[in-house]
């Protein structure tokens, strides 16, 4: 059974609309994996391994370096630099012992604190020795 043409037309119906365009999908088993490699829930994502926790940095190592560097600035005030350098060196030695026991980070800072601290102490001791020698060598002017 055919329907009559609509009134006012010549009896020709318009062609049916084109089907909607779909994105290309490769056939199954073609090896297409998609672009979803980085998303954690994707079946194609790489396994995620947790990072190893960072070892803590020994606080005495940081203190050793800071106090020893303050000793360098304190060299202008003769004995202050020597005392700060000595304290920094001792803190560095204690920090290195604790780092060997616990395995924490900061061995390089502790070593730097030791070196800078002993150098500051040596410079302060030499400075005081030269000052004392200079005062002793001066003739009395009474």
C-alpha positions, 0 to 999 in steps of 0.5 A, spaced: 500 500 500 502 506 497 500 513 500 498 518 496 503 524 495 502 530 499 498 536 496 502 541 492 508 536 490 509 533 484 509 526 487 517 526 488 519 524 495 526 527 498 531 522 499 532 519 506 538 523 510 545 520 510 546 516 516 551 520 522 558 519 521 561 515 526 569 515 528 573 510 525 573 503 530 578 498 528 576 491 527 576 487 533 583 483 534 587 489 530 591 490 536 589 497 537 590 499 544 587 506 544 591 513 547 589 511 555 596 509 557 597 514 563 590 513 566 590 509 572 583 505 571 585 504 564 586 496 562 592 499 558 595 503 563 602 501 566 603 498 573 604 504 578 609 502 583 610 507 589 616 511 590 620 509 596 619 514 602 625 519 603 630 518 608 629 524 613 635 529 614 639 529 620 637 535 624 644 536 627 647 536 620 643 542 618 645 545 625 652 543 624 653 547 617 649 553 620 653 554 626 659 553 622 657 558 617 655 563 622 662 562 625 665 564 619 661 571 620 663 571 627 671 571 625 671 578 625 669 578 633 675 574 635 673 569 639 666 568 637 668 565 630 672 560 634 667 558 639 661 557 634 666 554 629 668 549 635 660 548 636 659 547 629 665 541 629 662 538 635 655 538 632 658 535 625 661 529 629 655 527 633 651 528 627 655 523 623 655 518 628 648 518 628 647 518 621 651 512 621 647 509 626 640 511 623 642 511 615 639 518 615 641 523 610 645 529 611 652 526 611 655 531 606 652 537 611 655 534 617 662 533 614 662 540 611 660 543 618 666 539 621 671 542 616 668 549 616 668 549 624 675 546 625 677 551 620 674 557 623 677 554 630 684 554 627 683 561 624 681 564 631 686 560 635 691 563 630 688 570 630 688 570 638 695 567 638 698 573 633 694 578 638 697 575 644 704 575 641 704 582 638 702 585 645 707 581 648 713 584 643 711 591 644 716 595 649 713 598 655 712 605 654 711 607 662 
